[in-house]
Amino acid sequence: MSEENQTEEIKKAYDHKLLLANLKDQGLEIAEESAKILVNGVMDWLEESAELSDTPYDDMASMLYPQLRKMALDKAEDINKADNA
């Protein structure tokens, strides 16, 4: 078994609780990274759309996009709190 996929040392053969715990940890990391990709994709789309749009309202709203992006990425970072240092 590769070391990067093993989060806890196996002490009992076929310990299904440990297997589930390890998979849960990996799933949370995947979910966290996916959420970050989603946040960045949506924010990029909003920024590009605001630039192309003729209305002044989205131009005003776009001034808040950097703060909104940071807040959303901070929330995504909290999905897997085990990797936060």
PyMOL commands that set and color helices and strands:
alter all, ss='L'
color gray80, all
select helices_A, chain A and resi 3-5+16-52+56-62+65-77+81-83
alter helices_A, ss='H'
color red, helices_A
deselect
rebuild
show_as cartoon
